[in-house]
Amino acid sequence: MVWQQFSDHLQVLWGALIALGVVVALTPAVGGMARLLGVVDRQEDGRRKTRTGVPRLGGLALFLGIFVPALAFLHLSGQMRGILLGAAVATTVGAIDDFRGLRWWEKLAGQTLAAAVPTGAGVWVHTFTFPLLGFQALPKPVGIAATVIGIVAVMNMVNFLDGLDGLAAGVCAISAFSFTIIELSRGATDAAVLTAIVFGGCLGFLRHNFYPARIFMGDSGALLLGFTLAAVSVDGLSKTALLSGLVLPLLVLAVPLLDTSFVVAKRIKSGRPIYEADRTHLHHRFENIGFSQRRAVVYLYCWCATLALAALATRFVSPHPHGHVHLIPLAIDSAIGVLAIGSSLYVVYLLEIVKLANPFIRRREEAEKAERPRKTA
């Protein structure tokens, strides 16, 4: 048993290291290829404020960095094959969008196809624990539909988050590392190896993508990372009837979830299409109050890390094992909970209270609101 655990942990470590090395080595070559093909950022999407001419196809380096160790270390069961095949479809859809651009419904159709692939291999939510209702078995059509919607949602969350140098890669690295620890504790070795590979790939990509970025992951990378993290979450959720199976992924992915929820609500309120790119994301709001790109990204890293720590505490530190309250675990859980809540409130303070106190920001937002009806007229 001890030797098996050591072997599992060694596979996790080697998977992460090989992914890191492959991505670090291949990313410059992919960047050069993107420049030759003309797949570079031209600031046409109204979302990213950066230098022009930066190549966008970094997701292809991430794809190779994930697939090479995945094929070497994973047991390619039906479910794992479904996840890897779906990841390949997601990357392909994103790469096509990076090359020539896709209309929103074409991209959504491609994302739905990618999300449907693992459900054919049995990766879908079979059971669920609802608050107050307890354990419930889901009918297959409902479970598959919920799975597809959930995976597509996370793919778009990561894509929305990719607006500052290194932001999406760093947040996905923190999330993947958290999922690795959680999956190891569940004994799900293949899922732990896959998320460790994603973690190593994201770290390797940050070598070239952290501010000032020399390459962007593009939709190919964002859809790949979002799909993989979502599919692993669903795979873990399908194997447990505990409410924590849902809570843990939500905590780990809370930053992209909150960012997307805020942006979608803002666009609906202003009567704009939800697929229309803009600069209302959380990271853009940090820039609006005077933060540099580097500082905004680091703040969001720290926020994501505190929420991921709360997820790990929920998993590992039980204040009442076997019905008995233990003070030390309760104190640890309370301290981590206060840290996570405090960091969230601090972000709200920065983005709302500080903004209200800045007359320059208020005047600029009023001017943008006054200008918007003219553009739509």
One Martini backbone bead per residue (centre of mass of N, CA, C, O) as a GRO file, in nm:
protein
  377
    1MET     BB    1   0.059   0.061  -0.023
    2VAL     BB    2   0.297   0.256   0.010
    3TRP     BB    3   0.421   0.201  -0.270
    4GLN     BB    4   0.174   0.292  -0.434
    5GLN     BB    5   0.170   0.584  -0.334
    6PHE     BB    6   0.453   0.654  -0.429
    7SER     BB    7   0.401   0.594  -0.729
    8ASP     BB    8   0.176   0.800  -0.768
    9HIS     BB    9   0.340   1.052  -0.684
   10LEU     BB   10   0.556   1.016  -0.902
   11GLN     BB   11   0.370   1.052  -1.147
   12VAL     BB   12   0.282   1.335  -1.077
   13LEU     BB   13   0.563   1.465  -1.084
   14TRP     BB   14   0.650   1.380  -1.372
   15GLY     BB   15   0.416   1.502  -1.525
   16ALA     BB   16   0.472   1.797  -1.446
   17LEU     BB   17   0.770   1.817  -1.547
   18ILE     BB   18   0.725   1.742  -1.843
   19ALA     BB   19   0.521   1.959  -1.910
   20LEU     BB   20   0.703   2.195  -1.846
   21GLY     BB   21   0.930   2.129  -2.050
   22VAL     BB   22   0.766   2.122  -2.312
   23VAL     BB   23   0.648   2.410  -2.298
   24VAL     BB   24   0.911   2.569  -2.277
   25ALA     BB   25   1.031   2.456  -2.549
   26LEU     BB   26   0.774   2.506  -2.760
   27THR     BB   27   0.667   2.800  -2.746
   28PRO     BB   28   0.865   2.954  -2.934
   29ALA     BB   29   0.794   2.790  -3.190
   30VAL     BB   30   0.493   2.862  -3.192
   31GLY     BB   31   0.535   3.166  -3.210
   32GLY     BB   32   0.682   3.164  -3.484
   33MET     BB   33   0.451   3.032  -3.642
   34ALA     BB   34   0.237   3.251  -3.585
   35ARG     BB   35   0.386   3.478  -3.731
   36LEU     BB   36   0.393   3.345  -4.013
   37LEU     BB   37   0.061   3.324  -4.009
   38GLY     BB   38  -0.059   3.590  -3.855
   39VAL     BB   39  -0.114   3.504  -3.538
   40VAL     BB   40  -0.191   3.804  -3.401
   41ASP     BB   41  -0.218   4.073  -3.202
   42ARG     BB   42  -0.455   4.373  -3.272
   43GLN     BB   43  -0.672   4.497  -3.083
   44GLU     BB   44  -0.989   4.400  -3.180
   45ASP     BB   45  -1.163   4.303  -2.907
   46GLY     BB   46  -1.175   4.520  -2.659
   47ARG     BB   47  -1.001   4.376  -2.405
   48ARG     BB   48  -0.695   4.405  -2.467
   49LYS     BB   49  -0.406   4.573  -2.320
   50THR     BB   50  -0.153   4.576  -2.566
   51ARG     BB   51   0.068   4.463  -2.770
   52THR     BB   52   0.142   4.430  -3.082
   53GLY     BB   53   0.237   4.111  -3.232
   54VAL     BB   54   0.140   3.889  -3.047
   55PRO     BB   55   0.119   3.573  -3.023
   56ARG     BB   56  -0.167   3.320  -2.991
   57LEU     BB   57  -0.080   2.986  -3.008
   58GLY     BB   58  -0.010   2.864  -2.713
   59GLY     BB   59  -0.213   2.620  -2.694
   60LEU     BB   60  -0.037   2.416  -2.854
   61ALA     BB   61   0.180   2.382  -2.638
   62LEU     BB   62  -0.013   2.286  -2.419
   63PHE     BB   63  -0.119   2.040  -2.564
   64LEU     BB   64   0.154   1.889  -2.587
   65GLY     BB   65   0.225   1.909  -2.279
   66ILE     BB   66  -0.024   1.726  -2.201
   67PHE     BB   67  -0.018   1.472  -2.398
   68VAL     BB   68   0.253   1.340  -2.360
   69PRO     BB   69   0.227   1.259  -2.050
   70ALA     BB   70  -0.055   1.133  -2.070
   71LEU     BB   71   0.028   0.891  -2.255
   72ALA     BB   72   0.250   0.787  -2.048
   73PHE     BB   73   0.073   0.782  -1.749
   74LEU     BB   74  -0.201   0.695  -1.842
   75HIS     BB   75  -0.494   0.518  -1.815
   76LEU     BB   76  -0.677   0.439  -2.108
   77SER     BB   77  -0.965   0.466  -2.049
   78GLY     BB   78  -1.267   0.552  -2.145
   79GLN     BB   79  -1.282   0.821  -1.983
   80MET     BB   80  -0.998   0.931  -2.049
   81ARG     BB   81  -1.034   0.930  -2.354
   82GLY     BB   82  -1.272   1.129  -2.355
   83ILE     BB   83  -1.116   1.369  -2.234
   84LEU     BB   84  -0.887   1.388  -2.446
   85LEU     BB   85  -1.066   1.417  -2.694
   86GLY     BB   86  -1.215   1.671  -2.598
   87ALA     BB   87  -0.957   1.844  -2.575
   88ALA     BB   88  -0.892   1.832  -2.877
   89VAL     BB   89  -1.149   1.970  -2.973
   90ALA     BB   90  -1.118   2.234  -2.813
   91THR     BB   91  -0.847   2.317  -2.941
   92THR     BB   92  -0.946   2.326  -3.233
   93VAL     BB   93  -1.159   2.543  -3.199
   94GLY     BB   94  -0.963   2.759  -3.090
   95ALA     BB   95  -0.766   2.761  -3.334
   96ILE     BB   96  -0.969   2.851  -3.546
   97ASP     BB   97  -1.033   3.118  -3.404
   98ASP     BB   98  -0.741   3.226  -3.415
   99PHE     BB   99  -0.712   3.225  -3.723
  100ARG     BB  100  -1.033   3.330  -3.836
  101GLY     BB  101  -1.273   3.314  -3.680
  102LEU     BB  102  -1.579   3.294  -3.492
  103ARG     BB  103  -1.883   3.271  -3.443
  104TRP     BB  104  -2.055   3.236  -3.159
  105TRP     BB  105  -2.220   2.980  -3.256
  106GLU     BB  106  -1.976   2.816  -3.356
  107LYS     BB  107  -1.822   2.803  -3.091
  108LEU     BB  108  -2.050   2.678  -2.922
  109ALA     BB  109  -2.075   2.419  -3.090
  110GLY     BB  110  -1.783   2.323  -3.039
  111GLN     BB  111  -1.803   2.314  -2.729
  112THR     BB  112  -2.036   2.111  -2.717
  113LEU     BB  113  -1.890   1.881  -2.855
  114ALA     BB  114  -1.659   1.856  -2.653
  115ALA     BB  115  -1.849   1.808  -2.399
  116ALA     BB  116  -1.987   1.540  -2.523
  117VAL     BB  117  -1.761   1.330  -2.541
  118PRO     BB  118  -1.731   1.228  -2.236
  119THR     BB  119  -2.027   1.130  -2.206
  120GLY     BB  120  -1.984   0.879  -2.397
  121ALA     BB  121  -1.769   0.765  -2.159
  122GLY     BB  122  -1.927   0.842  -1.865
  123VAL     BB  123  -1.888   1.161  -1.815
  124TRP     BB  124  -2.127   1.212  -1.569
  125VAL     BB  125  -2.387   1.311  -1.367
  126HIS     BB  126  -2.552   1.076  -1.164
  127THR     BB  127  -2.529   1.232  -0.891
  128PHE     BB  128  -2.688   1.419  -0.612
  129THR     BB  129  -2.663   1.680  -0.352
  130PHE     BB  130  -2.922   1.837  -0.202
  131PRO     BB  131  -3.029   2.072  -0.022
  132LEU     BB  132  -3.269   1.912   0.193
  133LEU     BB  133  -3.294   1.649  -0.016
  134GLY     BB  134  -3.041   1.506  -0.080
  135PHE     BB  135  -3.010   1.222  -0.237
  136GLN     BB  136  -2.979   1.208  -0.606
  137ALA     BB  137  -3.087   1.068  -0.898
  138LEU     BB  138  -3.007   1.111  -1.233
  139PRO     BB  139  -3.110   1.135  -1.523
  140LYS     BB  140  -2.938   1.096  -1.802
  141PRO     BB  141  -3.026   1.353  -1.963
  142VAL     BB  142  -2.974   1.547  -1.727
  143GLY     BB  143  -2.677   1.479  -1.667
  144ILE     BB  144  -2.566   1.545  -1.949
  145ALA     BB  145  -2.666   1.835  -1.975
  146ALA     BB  146  -2.524   1.943  -1.719
  147THR     BB  147  -2.238   1.872  -1.813
  148VAL     BB  148  -2.223   2.038  -2.072
  149ILE     BB  149  -2.286   2.312  -1.946
  150GLY     BB  150  -2.053   2.315  -1.740
  151ILE     BB  151  -1.814   2.291  -1.937
  152VAL     BB  152  -1.880   2.536  -2.114
  153ALA     BB  153  -1.869   2.742  -1.887
  154VAL     BB  154  -1.567   2.702  -1.806
  155MET     BB  155  -1.444   2.765  -2.077
  156ASN     BB  156  -1.549   3.063  -2.077
  157MET     BB  157  -1.423   3.158  -1.815
  158VAL     BB  158  -1.128   3.130  -1.903
  159ASN     BB  159  -1.155   3.307  -2.156
  160PHE     BB  160  -1.240   3.566  -2.002
  161LEU     BB  161  -0.971   3.572  -1.817
  162ASP     BB  162  -0.794   3.630  -2.086
  163GLY     BB  163  -0.673   3.972  -2.033
  164LEU     BB  164  -0.396   3.910  -1.892
  165ASP     BB  165  -0.085   3.857  -1.825
  166GLY     BB  166  -0.099   3.532  -1.676
  167LEU     BB  167  -0.382   3.482  -1.555
  168ALA     BB  168  -0.502   3.213  -1.659
  169ALA     BB  169  -0.255   3.035  -1.603
  170GLY     BB  170  -0.237   3.088  -1.295
  171VAL     BB  171  -0.523   3.004  -1.210
  172CYS     BB  172  -0.501   2.715  -1.332
  173ALA     BB  173  -0.263   2.626  -1.159
  174ILE     BB  174  -0.402   2.650  -0.885
  175SER     BB  175  -0.639   2.464  -0.952
  176ALA     BB  176  -0.477   2.210  -1.037
  177PHE     BB  177  -0.328   2.170  -0.769
  178SER     BB  178  -0.582   2.131  -0.599
  179PHE     BB  179  -0.695   1.887  -0.758
  180THR     BB  180  -0.458   1.699  -0.707
  181ILE     BB  181  -0.493   1.671  -0.401
  182ILE     BB  182  -0.786   1.576  -0.403
  183GLU     BB  183  -0.750   1.322  -0.589
  184LEU     BB  184  -0.543   1.178  -0.412
  185SER     BB  185  -0.736   1.152  -0.162
  186ARG     BB  186  -0.941   0.966  -0.346
  187GLY     BB  187  -0.760   0.773  -0.544
  188ALA     BB  188  -0.737   0.943  -0.825
  189THR     BB  189  -0.475   0.909  -1.017
  190ASP     BB  190  -0.540   1.005  -1.307
  191ALA     BB  191  -0.657   1.281  -1.226
  192ALA     BB  192  -0.401   1.376  -1.079
  193VAL     BB  193  -0.209   1.359  -1.319
  194LEU     BB  194  -0.361   1.551  -1.510
  195THR     BB  195  -0.355   1.805  -1.321
  196ALA     BB  196  -0.047   1.808  -1.295
  197ILE     BB  197   0.003   1.857  -1.594
  198VAL     BB  198  -0.145   2.125  -1.605
  199PHE     BB  199   0.030   2.265  -1.398
  200GLY     BB  200   0.300   2.238  -1.551
  201GLY     BB  201   0.207   2.377  -1.813
  202CYS     BB  202   0.138   2.653  -1.686
  203LEU     BB  203   0.417   2.715  -1.577
  204GLY     BB  204   0.563   2.701  -1.849
  205PHE     BB  205   0.393   2.930  -1.982
  206LEU     BB  206   0.470   3.161  -1.782
  207ARG     BB  207   0.758   3.200  -1.891
  208HIS     BB  208   0.606   3.357  -2.156
  209ASN     BB  209   0.325   3.508  -2.022
  210PHE     BB  210   0.433   3.689  -1.835
  211TYR     BB  211   0.489   3.995  -1.758
  212PRO     BB  212   0.579   4.043  -2.058
  213ALA     BB  213   0.433   3.899  -2.311
  214ARG     BB  214   0.531   3.667  -2.587
  215ILE     BB  215   0.256   3.505  -2.544
  216PHE     BB  216  -0.058   3.365  -2.620
  217MET     BB  217  -0.305   3.122  -2.580
  218GLY     BB  218  -0.576   3.167  -2.652
  219ASP     BB  219  -0.845   2.974  -2.725
  220SER     BB  220  -0.693   2.706  -2.728
  221GLY     BB  221  -0.599   2.726  -2.426
  222ALA     BB  222  -0.858   2.805  -2.273
  223LEU     BB  223  -1.033   2.561  -2.362
  224LEU     BB  224  -0.846   2.341  -2.263
  225LEU     BB  225  -0.836   2.416  -1.961
  226GLY     BB  226  -1.137   2.432  -1.904
  227PHE     BB  227  -1.209   2.147  -1.988
  228THR     BB  228  -1.021   1.981  -1.804
  229LEU     BB  229  -1.116   2.089  -1.528
  230ALA     BB  230  -1.416   2.020  -1.568
  231ALA     BB  231  -1.392   1.713  -1.626
  232VAL     BB  232  -1.259   1.639  -1.357
  233SER     BB  233  -1.488   1.743  -1.180
  234VAL     BB  234  -1.707   1.555  -1.295
  235ASP     BB  235  -1.564   1.288  -1.235
  236GLY     BB  236  -1.567   1.335  -0.926
  237LEU     BB  237  -1.877   1.386  -0.896
  238SER     BB  238  -1.966   1.097  -1.015
  239LYS     BB  239  -1.815   0.948  -0.742
  240THR     BB  240  -2.013   1.129  -0.558
  241ALA     BB  241  -2.271   1.218  -0.297
  242LEU     BB  242  -2.137   1.464  -0.198
  243LEU     BB  243  -2.145   1.803  -0.152
  244SER     BB  244  -1.833   1.848  -0.181
  245GLY     BB  245  -1.819   1.777  -0.486
  246LEU     BB  246  -1.928   2.075  -0.550
  247VAL     BB  247  -1.779   2.279  -0.365
  248LEU     BB  248  -1.482   2.250  -0.448
  249PRO     BB  249  -1.490   2.352  -0.745
  250LEU     BB  250  -1.621   2.627  -0.676
  251LEU     BB  251  -1.383   2.731  -0.509
  252VAL     BB  252  -1.147   2.690  -0.709
  253LEU     BB  253  -1.341   2.849  -0.946
  254ALA     BB  254  -1.441   3.132  -0.833
  255VAL     BB  255  -1.311   3.358  -1.000
  256PRO     BB  256  -1.422   3.290  -1.286
  257LEU     BB  257  -1.718   3.279  -1.189
  258LEU     BB  258  -1.745   3.574  -1.088
  259ASP     BB  259  -1.654   3.717  -1.339
  260THR     BB  260  -1.872   3.607  -1.532
  261SER     BB  261  -2.123   3.690  -1.372
  262PHE     BB  262  -2.069   3.994  -1.379
  263VAL     BB  263  -2.049   4.037  -1.686
  264VAL     BB  264  -2.322   3.923  -1.771
  265ALA     BB  265  -2.494   4.113  -1.596
  266LYS     BB  266  -2.388   4.376  -1.725
  267ARG     BB  267  -2.479   4.316  -2.019
  268ILE     BB  268  -2.777   4.279  -1.962
  269LYS     BB  269  -2.829   4.557  -1.833
  270SER     BB  270  -2.711   4.713  -2.109
  271GLY     BB  271  -2.808   4.539  -2.372
  272ARG     BB  272  -2.580   4.335  -2.436
  273PRO     BB  273  -2.410   4.097  -2.560
  274ILE     BB  274  -2.248   3.832  -2.397
  275TYR     BB  275  -2.023   3.791  -2.646
  276GLU     BB  276  -1.920   4.078  -2.606
  277ALA     BB  277  -1.643   4.242  -2.591
  278ASP     BB  278  -1.475   4.386  -2.298
  279ARG     BB  279  -1.390   4.605  -1.989
  280THR     BB  280  -1.554   4.445  -1.715
  281HIS     BB  281  -1.357   4.297  -1.578
  282LEU     BB  282  -1.181   4.255  -1.298
  283HIS     BB  283  -0.899   4.321  -1.422
  284HIS     BB  284  -0.993   4.591  -1.547
  285ARG     BB  285  -1.079   4.725  -1.279
  286PHE     BB  286  -0.797   4.740  -1.169
  287GLU     BB  287  -0.688   4.926  -1.389
  288ASN     BB  288  -0.895   5.163  -1.340
  289ILE     BB  289  -0.752   5.214  -1.036
  290GLY     BB  290  -0.418   5.186  -1.119
  291PHE     BB  291  -0.324   4.914  -1.191
  292SER     BB  292  -0.110   4.704  -1.284
  293GLN     BB  293  -0.083   4.416  -1.437
  294ARG     BB  294   0.092   4.271  -1.227
  295ARG     BB  295  -0.073   4.352  -0.974
  296ALA     BB  296  -0.348   4.238  -1.058
  297VAL     BB  297  -0.256   3.944  -1.090
  298VAL     BB  298  -0.152   3.897  -0.803
  299TYR     BB  299  -0.417   3.951  -0.657
  300LEU     BB  300  -0.574   3.720  -0.802
  301TYR     BB  301  -0.396   3.495  -0.707
  302CYS     BB  302  -0.446   3.533  -0.402
  303TRP     BB  303  -0.747   3.493  -0.410
  304CYS     BB  304  -0.747   3.210  -0.534
  305ALA     BB  305  -0.571   3.077  -0.310
  306THR     BB  306  -0.768   3.119  -0.070
  307LEU     BB  307  -1.001   2.952  -0.196
  308ALA     BB  308  -0.839   2.691  -0.232
  309LEU     BB  309  -0.773   2.659   0.068
  310ALA     BB  310  -1.068   2.626   0.153
  311ALA     BB  311  -1.111   2.364  -0.005
  312LEU     BB  312  -0.892   2.198   0.143
  313ALA     BB  313  -1.011   2.232   0.425
  314THR     BB  314  -1.282   2.094   0.360
  315ARG     BB  315  -1.141   1.817   0.295
  316PHE     BB  316  -0.915   1.783   0.556
  317VAL     BB  317  -1.066   1.974   0.784
  318SER     BB  318  -1.243   1.833   1.039
  319PRO     BB  319  -1.429   1.945   1.323
  320HIS     BB  320  -1.632   1.657   1.316
  321PRO     BB  321  -1.530   1.369   1.367
  322HIS     BB  322  -1.756   1.135   1.441
  323GLY     BB  323  -1.925   1.381   1.596
  324HIS     BB  324  -1.666   1.529   1.705
  325VAL     BB  325  -1.540   1.812   1.843
  326HIS     BB  326  -1.251   1.986   1.721
  327LEU     BB  327  -1.065   2.263   1.788
  328ILE     BB  328  -0.832   2.275   1.586
  329PRO     BB  329  -0.987   2.234   1.319
  330LEU     BB  330  -1.182   2.468   1.374
  331ALA     BB  331  -0.964   2.690   1.380
  332ILE     BB  332  -0.855   2.644   1.095
  333ASP     BB  333  -1.117   2.683   0.940
  334SER     BB  334  -1.173   2.968   1.047
  335ALA     BB  335  -0.916   3.107   0.946
  336ILE     BB  336  -0.954   3.040   0.643
  337GLY     BB  337  -1.234   3.167   0.618
  338VAL     BB  338  -1.147   3.455   0.693
  339LEU     BB  339  -0.942   3.485   0.464
  340ALA     BB  340  -1.137   3.445   0.226
  341ILE     BB  341  -1.340   3.667   0.304
  342GLY     BB  342  -1.138   3.899   0.331
  343SER     BB  343  -1.034   3.895   0.038
  344SER     BB  344  -1.309   3.945  -0.093
  345LEU     BB  345  -1.370   4.217   0.049
  346TYR     BB  346  -1.117   4.362  -0.056
  347VAL     BB  347  -1.192   4.353  -0.353
  348VAL     BB  348  -1.454   4.509  -0.322
  349TYR     BB  349  -1.322   4.761  -0.209
  350LEU     BB  350  -1.141   4.826  -0.452
  351LEU     BB  351  -1.375   4.815  -0.686
  352GLU     BB  352  -1.585   5.017  -0.526
  353ILE     BB  353  -1.484   5.221  -0.310
  354VAL     BB  354  -1.238   5.338  -0.459
  355LYS     BB  355  -1.394   5.422  -0.709
  356LEU     BB  356  -1.593   5.625  -0.566
  357ALA     BB  357  -1.335   5.804  -0.458
  358ASN     BB  358  -1.281   5.852  -0.773
  359PRO     BB  359  -1.341   6.106  -0.990
  360PHE     BB  360  -1.210   6.006  -1.253
  361ILE     BB  361  -1.368   5.740  -1.279
  362ARG     BB  362  -1.651   5.859  -1.277
  363ARG     BB  363  -1.621   6.038  -1.530
  364ARG     BB  364  -1.549   5.810  -1.727
  365GLU     BB  365  -1.809   5.639  -1.691
  366GLU     BB  366  -2.005   5.865  -1.775
  367ALA     BB  367  -1.887   5.901  -2.060
  368GLU     BB  368  -1.941   5.609  -2.157
  369LYS     BB  369  -2.251   5.618  -2.119
  370ALA     BB  370  -2.295   5.863  -2.313
  371GLU     BB  371  -2.158   5.718  -2.568
  372ARG     BB  372  -2.321   5.454  -2.619
  373PRO     BB  373  -2.585   5.560  -2.763
  374ARG     BB  374  -2.431   5.670  -3.015
  375LYS     BB  375  -2.323   5.392  -3.119
  376THR     BB  376  -2.624   5.257  -3.138
  377ALA     BB  377  -2.766   5.477  -3.338
   0.00000   0.00000   0.00000
